[in-house]
Amino acid sequence: MVPVRVISLDDALARRASFLEKNSHLDYEFINAVRGTSIAAEVLNDPSLFASNLNYTKGAYGCALSHLAIWFDAIDNNEIMTVAEDDAIFRHDFQSMQQQLLSNLPDDWDIVMWGWNFDSILSLNSMPEVSPAVIFFDQNQLRNRTYEFQIATQRPNLLPLDKCFGTPAYSISPKGAEKFIKGCFPLQHFLLYFPGLNRELPNNGIDIAMNRFYSSTNSFACFPPLVITKNEHDTSSVQTNK
């Protein structure tokens, strides 16, 4: 099993220590994130990467490039990549469950979201061309129940994904990486409708860009999730513009 690649700024020592404390059972390696404030102007102005009207924070630019680099690794190495952010909290049985669940998928799967942000919706593509199924969560309660989450043993299912927020942890296949690179880049400004919220939201991060393609690709959500995040904006490098 390839170690989980955990995207983290190289000087985010407190976040890395917290990740280790919560996930000592996990086989992982830290991957230095792209620092948004250090991205060269020629990269930001590269039309193959970013449209000129894109409304991203510097941290969001760095986040997008960090995920993009791992997608290219998946293609170059012809290898499934499991990617996480450094605030992710994994169930103790994550890696055994992950192996079982992925082995039961058809060979043409693209991406599996092991978790998502709990402050908004999970929309499942349960009735294609008819209606999505939308689920809401209680993020405040989740933040106080991380221990109970980690020791849970309920077997999850992989369900067709329509939309979700965040990228706390996912696995992507080489073919999935090709599809998401081709679909997401160059990153552009757009508005995307989210069922359940009943409104359009602007593309302000790579997770929103990915939402355009979940329902038209072989994308899945693990339910119940095997990974959660407290989703604390005040310490997020994307939200704090790093």
GIGIDA-V125293 format. One record per residue. N is the residue number from 1. RES is the residue in three letters. PHI is phi in degrees with one decimal (* if undefined). OMEGA is omega in radians with two decimals (* if undefined). NEAR is the number of other ideal C-beta (glycine too) atoms within 10 Angstrom. Layout:
N;RES;PHI;OMEGA;NEAR + N;RES;PHI;OMEGA;NEAR
This chain:
1;MET;*;3.13;11 + 2;VAL;-70.6;3.13;12 + 3;PRO;-58.6;3.03;13 + 4;VAL;-66.0;3.10;25 + 5;ARG;-92.7;-3.05;19 + 6;VAL;-103.2;-3.13;24 + 7;ILE;-77.5;-3.07;23 + 8;SER;-157.8;3.04;21 + 9;LEU;-60.1;-3.02;20 + 10;ASP;-63.9;3.13;11 + 11;ASP;-104.4;3.14;11 + 12;ALA;-84.5;-2.99;20 + 13;LEU;-65.7;-3.14;10 + 14;ALA;-66.5;3.13;10 + 15;ARG;-66.6;3.13;19 + 16;ARG;-66.2;3.11;16 + 17;ALA;-64.3;3.11;10 + 18;SER;-65.0;3.11;16 + 19;PHE;-61.2;3.14;23 + 20;LEU;-61.5;-3.13;14 + 21;GLU;-60.6;-3.07;8 + 22;LYS;-82.6;-2.97;17 + 23;ASN;-127.9;-3.11;22 + 24;SER;-64.9;3.12;9 + 25;HIS;-79.3;-2.95;13 + 26;LEU;-96.0;2.98;18 + 27;ASP;-89.4;-3.04;12 + 28;TYR;-148.6;2.99;20 + 29;GLU;-142.0;3.08;9 + 30;PHE;-80.0;3.03;20 + 31;ILE;-113.7;-3.12;20 + 32;ASN;-62.5;3.14;13 + 33;ALA;-71.3;3.01;24 + 34;VAL;-74.4;3.14;20 + 35;ARG;-82.4;-3.07;18 + 36;GLY;-58.6;-3.11;24 + 37;THR;-73.0;-3.11;11 + 38;SER;-107.7;-3.12;10 + 39;ILE;-70.9;-3.12;16 + 40;ALA;-65.7;-3.12;8 + 41;ALA;-59.0;-3.12;7 + 42;GLU;-66.9;3.06;7 + 43;VAL;-74.3;3.12;13 + 44;LEU;-61.1;-3.11;16 + 45;ASN;-95.1;3.14;10 + 46;ASP;-74.5;-3.07;12 + 47;PRO;-68.1;3.08;8 + 48;SER;-80.0;3.14;6 + 49;LEU;-110.3;-3.00;17 + 50;PHE;-137.1;3.00;20 + 51;ALA;-73.3;-3.06;14 + 52;SER;-68.3;-3.09;10 + 53;ASN;-98.0;-3.10;8 + 54;LEU;-72.6;-3.09;20 + 55;ASN;-105.1;3.12;10 + 56;TYR;-106.5;2.92;21 + 57;THR;-73.3;3.08;17 + 58;LYS;-59.9;3.09;18 + 59;GLY;-63.4;3.12;22 + 60;ALA;-68.7;3.04;23 + 61;TYR;-60.8;-3.14;25 + 62;GLY;-62.3;3.12;24 + 63;CYS;-61.7;-3.14;25 + 64;ALA;-60.5;-3.13;25 + 65;LEU;-68.2;3.11;20 + 66;SER;-65.3;3.10;23 + 67;HIS;-67.2;3.14;27 + 68;LEU;-58.0;-3.12;19 + 69;ALA;-60.7;3.14;15 + 70;ILE;-72.0;3.07;16 + 71;TRP;-61.0;3.09;22 + 72;PHE;-63.9;3.08;14 + 73;ASP;-62.1;3.11;16 + 74;ALA;-59.0;3.14;24 + 75;ILE;-69.9;-3.06;17 + 76;ASP;-62.9;-3.11;10 + 77;ASN;-96.2;-3.08;11 + 78;ASN;49.4;-2.97;9 + 79;GLU;-140.2;3.00;12 + 80;ILE;-65.5;3.08;18 + 81;MET;-113.7;2.99;22 + 82;THR;-106.0;-2.96;25 + 83;VAL;-117.6;3.07;24 + 84;ALA;-139.8;2.99;29 + 85;GLU;-100.6;-2.91;26 + 86;ASP;-80.0;2.98;25 + 87;ASP;-109.2;-3.11;22 + 88;ALA;-74.2;3.09;26 + 89;ILE;-123.5;-3.03;23 + 90;PHE;-99.6;2.98;27 + 91;ARG;-61.8;-3.09;27 + 92;HIS;-63.0;-3.12;17 + 93;ASP;-98.5;-3.03;17 + 94;PHE;-54.5;-2.95;25 + 95;GLN;-70.4;3.06;19 + 96;SER;-69.9;3.10;11 + 97;MET;-65.1;3.13;19 + 98;GLN;-56.6;-3.10;23 + 99;GLN;-61.4;3.14;11 + 100;GLN;-63.1;-3.06;12 + 101;LEU;-67.4;3.14;19 + 102;LEU;-65.5;-3.12;17 + 103;SER;-68.0;3.14;7 + 104;ASN;-92.9;3.12;10 + 105;LEU;-81.3;2.98;15 + 106;PRO;-61.8;-3.04;6 + 107;ASP;-62.7;-3.04;7 + 108;ASP;-95.0;3.12;10 + 109;TRP;-67.2;-3.08;20 + 110;ASP;-108.7;-3.08;23 + 111;ILE;-150.2;3.04;25 + 112;VAL;-126.8;3.07;25 + 113;MET;-88.7;-3.13;27 + 114;TRP;-82.6;3.10;29 + 115;GLY;-165.3;-3.09;28 + 116;TRP;-160.7;3.11;28 + 117;ASN;-74.9;-3.06;19 + 118;PHE;-90.0;3.13;23 + 119;ASP;-86.6;3.12;16 + 120;SER;-146.1;-2.96;19 + 121;ILE;-93.7;2.76;21 + 122;LEU;-118.0;3.13;25 + 123;SER;-111.4;-3.10;23 + 124;LEU;-102.5;3.14;22 + 125;ASN;-87.8;-2.98;20 + 126;SER;-78.9;3.11;14 + 127;MET;-132.3;-3.08;11 + 128;PRO;-53.1;3.14;11 + 129;GLU;69.3;-3.14;6 + 130;VAL;-117.0;-3.11;6 + 131;SER;-163.0;2.97;11 + 132;PRO;-77.3;3.00;21 + 133;ALA;-111.7;-3.00;15 + 134;VAL;-111.2;-3.13;17 + 135;ILE;-119.7;3.07;14 + 136;PHE;-111.4;-3.06;12 + 137;PHE;-133.2;3.10;16 + 138;ASP;-111.5;-3.07;11 + 139;GLN;-66.1;-3.13;15 + 140;ASN;-61.5;3.11;10 + 141;GLN;-67.4;3.12;9 + 142;LEU;-55.4;-3.09;19 + 143;ARG;-60.9;-3.14;14 + 144;ASN;-97.6;-3.06;10 + 145;ARG;-127.6;-3.07;13 + 146;THR;-67.8;3.12;14 + 147;TYR;-64.3;3.13;10 + 148;GLU;-60.1;3.10;9 + 149;PHE;-63.3;-3.02;18 + 150;GLN;-65.6;-3.11;17 + 151;ILE;-92.4;3.13;10 + 152;ALA;-62.4;-3.14;15 + 153;THR;-127.5;3.14;8 + 154;GLN;-59.4;-3.13;8 + 155;ARG;-77.0;3.14;10 + 156;PRO;-87.2;3.02;17 + 157;ASN;-123.0;3.04;11 + 158;LEU;-99.3;-3.03;18 + 159;LEU;-114.4;-3.14;16 + 160;PRO;-58.5;-3.02;17 + 161;LEU;-96.8;3.01;28 + 162;ASP;-107.0;-3.12;24 + 163;LYS;-153.7;3.00;28 + 164;CYS;-161.0;-3.13;26 + 165;PHE;-107.9;3.07;21 + 166;GLY;87.5;3.08;21 + 167;THR;-136.8;-3.12;24 + 168;PRO;-62.2;3.07;27 + 169;ALA;-166.0;3.09;27 + 170;TYR;-157.2;2.97;27 + 171;SER;-114.1;-3.12;25 + 172;ILE;-130.9;3.12;26 + 173;SER;-85.6;3.08;23 + 174;PRO;-56.6;3.13;18 + 175;LYS;-69.3;3.06;18 + 176;GLY;-64.1;3.10;25 + 177;ALA;-61.3;3.10;24 + 178;GLU;-60.2;-3.11;16 + 179;LYS;-64.6;-3.07;20 + 180;PHE;-75.3;3.02;25 + 181;ILE;-65.3;-3.12;15 + 182;LYS;-63.9;-3.08;9 + 183;GLY;-78.5;-3.02;13 + 184;CYS;-84.9;-3.02;21 + 185;PHE;-107.9;0.01;18 + 186;PRO;-69.5;3.09;12 + 187;LEU;-67.0;-3.04;21 + 188;GLN;-131.5;3.01;14 + 189;HIS;-75.2;3.01;13 + 190;PHE;-159.6;3.01;15 + 191;LEU;-110.0;-3.10;10 + 192;LEU;-127.9;-3.13;14 + 193;TYR;-79.0;3.11;11 + 194;PHE;-116.3;3.11;20 + 195;PRO;-64.5;-3.08;15 + 196;GLY;85.1;3.02;15 + 197;LEU;-79.7;3.10;15 + 198;ASN;57.1;3.08;8 + 199;ARG;-156.9;3.10;10 + 200;GLU;-93.0;3.10;10 + 201;LEU;-123.3;-3.13;15 + 202;PRO;-78.2;3.03;12 + 203;ASN;-73.1;3.13;22 + 204;ASN;-123.5;3.12;15 + 205;GLY;-175.4;-3.08;22 + 206;ILE;-60.0;3.14;23 + 207;ASP;-66.9;3.08;23 + 208;ILE;-69.7;3.11;20 + 209;ALA;-59.6;3.14;22 + 210;MET;-65.2;-3.11;24 + 211;ASN;-62.4;3.13;23 + 212;ARG;-65.8;-2.93;17 + 213;PHE;-121.1;-3.14;17 + 214;TYR;-58.6;-3.01;23 + 215;SER;-72.3;-3.13;17 + 216;SER;-102.2;3.09;12 + 217;THR;-123.0;3.13;19 + 218;ASN;-88.4;-3.05;19 + 219;SER;-109.7;-3.05;27 + 220;PHE;-135.4;2.99;25 + 221;ALA;-116.0;3.09;28 + 222;CYS;-84.3;-3.11;25 + 223;PHE;-134.9;-0.11;16 + 224;PRO;-61.8;-3.08;14 + 225;PRO;-68.8;3.01;24 + 226;LEU;-98.3;-3.13;23 + 227;VAL;-138.9;3.05;24 + 228;ILE;-131.0;3.02;27 + 229;THR;-140.9;3.03;26 + 230;LYS;-71.6;3.02;18 + 231;ASN;55.8;-3.09;20 + 232;GLU;-90.9;-3.01;10 + 233;HIS;-63.4;-3.04;9 + 234;ASP;-70.4;3.10;6 + 235;THR;-114.4;-3.11;14 + 236;SER;-80.8;3.11;18 + 237;SER;-68.8;3.08;26 + 238;VAL;-70.5;-3.10;24 + 239;GLN;-75.2;-3.09;15 + 240;THR;-93.1;2.96;13 + 241;ASN;69.4;3.07;14 + 242;LYS;-101.7;*;19
